[in-house]
């Protein structure tokens, strides 16, 4: 089974580039390398990190931590999904 973890945070005012670099560094330093990972950004200085793992849904997996309070404008949002394959097939 493949599990996808999503981590999303919104930067504090004026700290979008810093949050993006923080997330890039933490994703590269996970204790175990995921099958795949992707870093995305969106308006309002939001940063999203997606990681895919070959694991059971409830397995303990390495996740990005919560950044320091001054770097983000609200708590991090986290989601876990089971991959069902391509949407068109």
Secondary structure, 3 states (H helix, E strand, C coil): CEEEEEEEEEECCCCHHHHHHHHHHHHHCCCCCCCEEEEEEECCCEEEEEEEEECCCCCCCCCCCCCCHHHECCCCEEEEEECCCCCCC
